[in-house]
Amino acid sequence: MSKKREELSLLKSLVALLLIFLCIWAAQWQFNRGGSQSATNKIIAANLNLPSLTMADIANLDPVSSQWRKVTLEGSFSQDKQELVRNRYYEGKFGFEVLTLFRATNGANFWVDRGWVAAGPNAAAPPIVKPVASGNLEITARIRSENLSRQLQGSFFVTRASNEKPESITKLQGVDAKPYYLDLLGSPDGKVKPLTEIELPELSNGPHYAYGIQWLAFALLAIIGRFLLFRETKRLSLVKVEI
């Protein structure tokens, strides 16, 4: 009987150790996410008020270190190259972000987010998208580094006849474009305006640090719980011996 109790006690200790390990791992993961978000916020805060980059500045651009920085480009929008980004909400309404290809005069291609449009009345009806100005233009935009590849097929019915999903924004619609996209701000002559205003990001670290502390608290509770359970088992054993 004593041997069985010892085996059960060992099993409880192993389970407690596993729980403690998982809690500490989860806490470390949340702290790392918080640190990453904090570093991103510092980059964005530094870039928001920097002068606009030009086409000559972005030949070997790092989109992560330049995210949310302004850039001024010359070129034209492709009227037949457009995509929708699904799962976008604006003022509580469901819709899509509209990506239109911009061909710069230096030969580079950029997918430009022109803003938000409301969804159609059903999945088979495409949203109404205001056409963009044609001809040679100068536009100002902000550099965005997010990966949109999983959200680029706005709807099976409104974007393309097949259900083939794009692997990357770089090769979207067979165009060799930059591996990042741009948020349209407008043009100096007023010919080009975003469909909706691009909101600046809220520079918050989110709940990651709080979650990390919470997981550490769970680990501490597991340690205390195992200690109390061990002490109670010992106490009951002593009581039985006295009897």
C-alpha positions as CSV (number, residue, x, y, z in Angstrom):
1,M,0.0,0.0,0.0
2,S,2.9,2.4,0.9
3,K,4.5,1.7,-2.5
4,K,1.3,2.6,-4.3
5,R,1.1,5.9,-2.3
6,E,4.6,6.7,-3.3
7,E,4.0,6.0,-6.9
8,L,0.8,8.2,-6.8
9,S,2.8,11.0,-5.1
10,L,5.5,10.8,-7.7
11,L,2.9,11.0,-10.5
12,K,1.3,14.1,-8.9
13,S,4.8,15.7,-8.6
14,L,5.5,15.0,-12.3
15,V,2.1,16.5,-13.3
16,A,2.8,19.6,-11.2
17,L,6.3,20.0,-12.8
18,L,4.7,19.7,-16.2
19,L,2.2,22.3,-15.4
20,I,4.8,24.6,-14.0
21,F,7.0,24.2,-17.1
22,L,4.0,24.9,-19.4
23,C,3.1,28.0,-17.4
24,I,6.7,29.4,-17.5
25,W,6.9,28.6,-21.2
26,A,3.6,30.5,-21.9
27,A,4.8,33.4,-19.7
28,Q,8.1,33.7,-21.7
29,W,6.2,33.5,-25.0
30,Q,3.9,36.4,-23.9
31,F,6.9,38.5,-22.7
32,N,8.6,37.9,-26.0
33,R,5.5,39.0,-27.9
34,G,5.3,42.1,-25.7
35,G,8.9,42.9,-26.3
36,S,8.4,42.5,-30.1
37,Q,5.4,44.8,-30.0
38,S,7.3,47.4,-28.0
39,A,10.1,47.4,-30.5
40,T,7.6,47.7,-33.4
41,N,5.9,50.7,-31.7
42,K,9.3,52.5,-31.3
43,I,9.9,52.0,-35.0
44,I,6.5,53.3,-36.0
45,A,6.7,56.3,-33.6
46,A,10.1,57.3,-35.0
47,N,8.9,57.0,-38.6
48,L,5.5,58.8,-38.4
49,N,7.0,62.3,-38.6
50,L,10.1,61.7,-40.7
51,P,10.2,63.3,-44.2
52,S,8.9,61.4,-47.1
53,L,11.1,59.0,-48.9
54,T,11.4,59.2,-52.7
55,M,11.7,56.6,-55.4
56,A,15.5,56.9,-55.2
57,D,15.4,56.1,-51.5
58,I,13.5,52.8,-51.7
59,A,15.6,50.7,-54.1
60,N,16.7,48.4,-51.3
61,L,14.1,49.3,-48.7
62,D,13.6,47.3,-45.6
63,P,9.8,47.5,-45.1
64,V,9.9,46.5,-41.4
65,S,12.4,49.3,-40.3
66,S,10.5,51.7,-42.6
67,Q,7.0,50.8,-41.7
68,W,4.5,53.7,-41.6
69,R,7.0,56.1,-43.1
70,K,5.7,58.3,-45.9
71,V,6.9,57.8,-49.4
72,T,6.3,59.9,-52.6
73,L,6.0,58.1,-55.9
74,E,5.3,59.1,-59.5
75,G,3.5,56.8,-61.9
76,S,0.0,55.5,-62.8
77,F,-2.6,53.2,-61.4
78,S,-3.5,50.1,-63.4
79,Q,-7.2,50.2,-64.0
80,D,-7.5,46.4,-64.4
81,K,-5.3,45.3,-61.5
82,Q,-7.3,45.3,-58.3
83,E,-7.7,43.1,-55.3
84,L,-9.9,43.0,-52.2
85,V,-8.7,42.3,-48.7
86,R,-11.4,40.5,-46.7
87,N,-12.4,40.8,-43.0
88,R,-12.1,44.5,-42.8
89,Y,-14.4,46.6,-40.6
90,Y,-14.9,50.4,-40.7
91,E,-17.2,52.2,-38.3
92,G,-18.7,48.8,-37.3
93,K,-19.5,47.8,-40.9
94,F,-18.1,44.8,-42.7
95,G,-16.3,45.3,-46.0
96,F,-13.0,45.2,-47.9
97,E,-9.8,47.1,-48.3
98,V,-9.2,47.9,-52.0
99,L,-5.7,47.2,-53.3
100,T,-4.9,48.7,-56.7
101,L,-1.6,48.3,-58.5
102,F,0.6,51.4,-59.0
103,R,3.3,51.3,-61.7
104,A,6.0,53.7,-60.8
105,T,8.0,55.6,-63.5
106,N,11.1,53.7,-62.5
107,G,9.5,50.4,-63.4
108,A,8.7,49.2,-59.9
109,N,5.2,47.9,-59.0
110,F,3.4,48.6,-55.7
111,W,0.1,47.4,-54.4
112,V,-1.6,50.5,-52.9
113,D,-4.4,50.2,-50.3
114,R,-6.9,52.9,-51.4
115,G,-9.1,52.5,-48.4
116,W,-12.3,50.6,-47.4
117,V,-15.5,49.8,-49.2
118,A,-18.7,48.2,-47.9
119,A,-19.5,44.7,-48.9
120,G,-22.2,44.0,-51.4
121,P,-25.7,42.8,-50.4
122,N,-24.6,39.2,-50.7
123,A,-21.5,37.1,-51.4
124,A,-22.2,37.0,-55.1
125,A,-22.5,40.8,-55.5
126,P,-19.2,42.7,-55.8
127,P,-18.8,45.9,-53.7
128,I,-19.0,49.2,-55.4
129,V,-15.5,50.6,-55.8
130,K,-15.0,54.2,-57.1
131,P,-12.5,54.1,-60.0
132,V,-9.1,55.7,-59.4
133,A,-7.7,58.6,-61.5
134,S,-5.8,57.6,-64.7
135,G,-2.7,59.0,-66.2
136,N,0.6,60.0,-64.7
137,L,0.3,61.0,-61.1
138,E,2.3,61.8,-58.0
139,I,1.0,60.1,-54.8
140,T,2.0,60.1,-51.2
141,A,1.5,56.9,-49.2
142,R,2.7,55.1,-46.0
143,I,4.8,51.9,-46.1
144,R,3.2,48.9,-44.6
145,S,5.0,45.6,-43.9
146,E,2.1,43.3,-42.8
147,N,1.7,40.0,-44.7
148,L,-1.8,40.1,-46.4
149,S,-1.4,36.8,-48.3
150,R,-4.1,35.0,-46.3
151,Q,-6.6,37.8,-46.7
152,L,-6.1,38.8,-50.3
153,Q,-8.9,36.8,-51.9
154,G,-11.6,39.2,-50.7
155,S,-14.4,36.8,-51.7
156,F,-14.6,33.7,-53.9
157,F,-17.4,35.3,-55.9
158,V,-16.2,38.9,-56.2
159,T,-12.5,38.6,-57.0
160,R,-11.9,35.8,-59.4
161,A,-13.6,32.9,-61.1
162,S,-11.4,30.2,-59.5
163,N,-10.7,29.4,-55.9
164,E,-7.0,29.6,-56.3
165,K,-5.5,31.6,-53.4
166,P,-2.5,33.8,-53.9
167,E,0.7,32.7,-52.2
168,S,2.1,36.2,-51.8
169,I,1.4,39.8,-52.6
170,T,4.6,39.8,-54.6
171,K,3.2,37.6,-57.3
172,L,-0.4,38.7,-57.0
173,Q,-2.3,38.6,-60.4
174,G,1.0,37.6,-62.1
175,V,2.6,40.9,-61.4
176,D,6.2,41.2,-60.0
177,A,5.5,43.7,-57.2
178,K,7.3,44.8,-54.1
179,P,6.9,42.5,-51.1
180,Y,5.1,45.2,-49.1
181,Y,2.1,47.4,-49.7
182,L,1.3,51.1,-49.3
183,D,-1.5,53.0,-47.6
184,L,-2.7,55.8,-49.9
185,L,-2.7,59.3,-48.3
186,G,-3.5,61.3,-51.5
187,S,-1.8,63.4,-54.1
188,P,-0.5,67.0,-54.1
189,D,-2.9,68.1,-56.9
190,G,-5.9,66.5,-55.2
191,K,-6.7,64.2,-58.1
192,V,-6.2,61.1,-56.0
193,K,-7.8,60.6,-52.6
194,P,-8.2,57.5,-50.4
195,L,-11.7,55.9,-50.3
196,T,-11.5,56.3,-46.5
197,E,-9.0,58.0,-44.4
198,I,-6.1,55.8,-43.2
199,E,-6.1,55.7,-39.4
200,L,-2.8,55.9,-37.6
201,P,-2.0,52.9,-35.4
202,E,-2.6,52.9,-31.6
203,L,0.9,52.4,-30.2
204,S,0.0,50.1,-27.4
205,N,2.0,47.0,-26.1
206,G,-1.3,45.2,-25.7
207,P,-2.0,42.7,-22.9
208,H,1.1,40.6,-23.4
209,Y,3.0,41.6,-20.3
210,A,-0.1,41.2,-18.2
211,Y,-0.7,37.8,-19.6
212,G,2.9,36.9,-18.9
213,I,2.6,37.8,-15.3
214,Q,-0.7,35.9,-15.1
215,W,1.0,32.7,-16.4
216,L,3.8,33.1,-13.8
217,A,1.1,33.4,-11.1
218,F,-0.4,30.1,-12.4
219,A,3.0,28.5,-12.1
220,L,3.3,29.8,-8.5
221,L,-0.1,28.4,-7.7
222,A,0.9,25.0,-9.0
223,I,4.0,25.0,-6.8
224,I,2.0,26.1,-3.7
225,G,-0.8,23.6,-4.5
226,R,1.7,20.7,-4.8
227,F,3.4,21.7,-1.5
228,L,0.1,21.9,0.4
229,L,-1.0,18.5,-1.1
230,F,2.3,16.9,-0.1
231,R,2.1,18.3,3.4
232,E,-1.5,17.1,3.8
233,T,-0.5,13.6,2.6
234,K,2.3,13.5,5.2
235,R,-0.1,14.7,7.9
236,L,-2.6,12.0,7.1
237,S,0.1,9.4,7.2
238,L,1.2,10.5,10.7
239,V,-2.4,10.4,11.9
240,K,-2.7,6.8,10.7
241,V,0.5,5.8,12.4
242,E,-0.6,7.3,15.7
243,I,-3.9,5.3,15.5
